[in-house]
Amino acid sequence: MSPVLVIGAGVHGLTCGVVLAEAGRQVRIRTAERPRETTSAVAGAMWGPARLKPPERVLYWATLSHAEFTALARDENSGVHLAAGRMAARTDLGDVVPPETKLIPDLHRCGEQELPEGFVWGYRGTVPLIDMPRYLDYLLARFQAAGGEILLASVSSLADAAAESDTVINCTGVGAHELVGDPGVHPVLGQHVVVRNPGIDEYFIELSEGGEFTSWMPHGDRVVLGGISVDHDWRRTPRAEISARIRRRVAQLEPRLADAEVLEETVGLRPGRDSVRVDVEHYEGARIIHDYGHAGCGVGLSWGCAFEVADLVEES
């Protein structure tokens, strides 16, 4: 039996690799980018409600992922920690919240005094935050400790992958637009400003339908500031004007971050799609298991999707 071939070394590729390798499978990851070069590396990142389709499966994936991240927060080497904070909006979103929020044990509606000026709705609760560079290093080490192999070698086509293995896991994110020829996959540009932490220990994220929003995620000695969401933009170079707007919005809500030292500016292309794709395609004698299209929720759904991928592998 040939090793399972995973394409991509972002959070989904590595998580699938860990789950399969620790279950005793031979697994090889082929990737065009090292884990710290992927979009996953520049994510905020947090576990939270995922307003994606299909809703029933998203709830399942989110539930499994919450359990894993909560357990990982007990491992100081994982890059995962639990943090309190607020999810808020400038318009009243009502009393109906996503079902995943039931997993947040201390969730409660914010009173007026708990919201920044200009915000009228919000909830406060403790969720897992994930320091992505450290977390990807952790996943890679765990994958290799389980016997997994990683090769810095791009996959030019599904035919190339199928010739190498009879079981292929496609975790290419926005790269599926070209590799699979899926016209429904499109880039959703995100940009962050990473600053030295002046003493922030709580997260904040603005829930907004617009293209720009305010957020900060503390990870030890650094804080990731956001954010922006631009559909169909393939550029991966940080733009000074976007960073300036991010810093201005953050400073208005959290003055301690106004003059924080900038460590870096990062850009990533989230894989937008009408619905997340986790399914099987039979192609040239191989089973291609697709796992992509998670938009901005790839980290938060990663463990649940990986467990389903592993189930699909076993069905073979």
N, C-alpha and C positions, 0 to 999 in steps of 0.2 A: 504494500500500500504506500503510495507516494505521500510525502508530507502535505498537510493542508497548507495552501498558499494564501496568505493574507496580503492584499494590496493596500498599502498606505500605513503610515506610522504615526498618525494623529491619535487622539484619545480613543477613537473607536477601533482602529487597527490594533493598537497595543492592548486594549482591554479584551478584545476578542482573542488575541494571541495568548494573553494570560489565562483566560478561562479555559481555552482548549489545551494549552500546554500543561496546566496544572491538573487537567483531567486525564493526562497520559497520552495525548495526541502528539505526533511529530508536527511541528508547525514552523513554517518559514515565512517571514515578513519581507516583502520587497517594497522599497519605497524610493521615490525620487528625492525626498527631503528627509533629513534627520528629524527626529521628534521635536527638537527645540526650534526647528525651522518651519514647522507646520502652523496652520491657523490655530490649532488647539493651543499652542504655546503662548499665544497672545490673548487668550480669553480671560475674562474677569477674575475668577469664574465662581459661580455659585450653583448649588442645587436650588431649584425653585419651580413653581408652577410652569408648565409648558403648554401654551395655547396653540397646540398643533393638531393635525389630523393624522390618523384616525383616533378620536378621543379615547376610546376604550383601551386600545393598545398603548397609547401614550401614558395613560394612567397606570397601567401594569408596569411599563418600563420605568416610570418615575418612582413607583413604589419600591421596586427591587433596588433601584439605584440609591434611593434614600437610605435604605437599610445598610447597603455596603459602605456608603460614604460616612454614615454615622459610626459604623464600626472602625473605619479607617482613621477617624478623628482621634482614636485612642492610641494610634501609632505616630509618634512624633516625627518619624522619618518619612511619612507619606506625603506631607505637604497639605493635608486636609485638616481643618480645624472647625469647630463650631463657634459661630458668632451671632450675637444679637444684632438687630437692626430693623430698618423700616422699608416697606414697599409702599410708595405713596403716589398720588395722582393729583393733578390740578383741576380735575373734574370729578364729580361724584359718580363712582362706578357701581353704587348700590350695595346691597347686602349679600348678593350671590357671589361666592368665591369659588375658584376651581376646586374640585374634589381632592386634589393632592394636598391642599393646605391642611387637611385633617391630620396629616402626618407631622405637622409642626406642633409640638406639645404645648408651647406657651403662647400660641398665636392669639392676639386680641386686637380689637379695633382701636385705632389711635384716637385719643381725645384731641380737641382743637389745640391744646397747649403742647402736644407731642409732634405737631406738624410744622414744617417750615412755612414762612410767609409765602402766600400764593398757592398753597396746597390745601385741599378741602377733604381729602379722602386718604386713608392709609391704614395699614396693619403693621403690627410689630411682632417679631418672632425670631427664634433662633434656628438657623439653618447651617448646613455645611458650606464652608467656603474652601475653594481649592486653589492653591498656589501652583499654577500650571507648569512652570519650568521645573520646579521640584517634583511635582506629581508625575510628570512624564518621565523624569529620571527614575523615579520609584517604580513605575510600571515597567520600564525597560529592564531594570535590574531584576525585577520579579519574573519577567518573561524569560530572560536568559538563565536565571537560576533554575527555572523549570525545564530547561533544555531547549528553549526556543532559539531559532537562528534568525538574524536580521541582516539583510543585504541592501546596500545602497545601490540599487539598480532599478531603473524605471521599467514599467510594463507598458509596452507600446500599444497593445491591443488585447481584447479578450481571447483571441485565438492564441496569442503568445502565452497567456496565462493557462489556457486549457491544455496547451501542449506540455506544460510543466507539471500540472497536477489535475487530478480528477475532481478535486474539491477546492474551489476558489472562493475567498471571502473578499468582496469588493467594498473597501472602506475608504474610497478616494474622495469623499466630500464633493466639493464643487468640480473636482476633476472628472466626476462621472458624466458631466456634460459632454466631454469629448470621448472618454474611454468607452462609455456605454452608448453614446449617441442619444442621451436623454435630453430632449429639448426643454423639459420641465425644470431642469436644474439650472439655477442662475446664481451669480455671486451677489451677496449682500455685504457690502463693504462695512467694516467696523474699524474704528481707530481709537486707541487709548493713549493716555499720557501717564507714565509711571513716575511717581515721585517718592522721595524719601519720607518715611512716616514720621510726622511731628507728634504722634501720640494718639492716633485714631485707632479705636478697637471695635467700632461698630460699622456695619455696612449701610449703604443707602442706595435705593434704586427707584427711579421715577418710571412709572408705568404710563406709556404714552403711545399713541398711534402715529405720532409724527416721526420725522426722520432724525431728530435730535432729542436727547434726553440727558438727565443728570444722574450720575452714579459714582460711587466709590466703593472699592473692595479692599480692606486692609489685609495684608499678608506679612505679618511680622514687621520687618524694617522698611517695607515698601507699601505703597497704596496705588492701586490701579484706578485711574479716573476715566470716566466715559461720559457720554458715549454718542455714537452716531450709527445710523443704519441707512445705507444707500443701495437701492436695488440696481442690478445690472451695471455695476462699476467694477472693472477688472484691475484697477490700479492698486499696486501694493507698496507705494511710496507714501510715507506720512506727509500730510500737507499742513503747513504752518498755520493757515487760517482756521483749520478745523481744530487743531490743538489749542489755539488761542480761545476759541469759543468754548471748548470743553473746560478749560481752566477758569474762564470768566463765570460760567454757570455754576461750577463747583464752589468757587470762592464766595458767591452770593449766598450759598446755603451753609457752607462750613468755612468760616474765616481762617481756621487753623491751617487749611490747605492752600490759602491764597499765595503764600510765598515759599511753599515747599520746594526743595531742590528737585529739578527734573532729572531723572536718571535715564529715561529713554522714551521714545515715541514709537508706537507699534501699530501695524496694520494687518488685518486678516480678512479673508473672504469667506464669510459664512455660506454654507450650501443651502440656499433657499429652494423650496419646492412646495407644491400645493399640499402634499402629504409626505410623511416619512416613508421611506421604502425599506422594508425588511421582508424579503421574499426570495424564492428560488427560481432560477432560470436554467433550463437545460441548453447547453451550448457546446457543439462539437465534441460530444462525449463526456463533457464535464458538467458538474453542478456548480453554477455560479450563485452564491448566496450574497445578495445585495444588502448593504447596510449604510444608507446615506440619506441626505435630505433633511437633516435635523435643524436647519436654520441656526438660530442662536442658542439652542438648547442641547447641543451635542454632548457637552460634558454631563449635564444633569440626567440624560437618558442613557449614558454609555453602558452602565452595568446591566441594566434591564435588557437592552438590545443585544449585548454580548451573550447573555444567558439564552436568549431566544435563538441567536445564531448557532450556539453550541447544540441546542436541541435539534435544529435543522440539520446540522452536520451528522448527528447521531442517527437521524432518520434514514440516512443513506446506508 
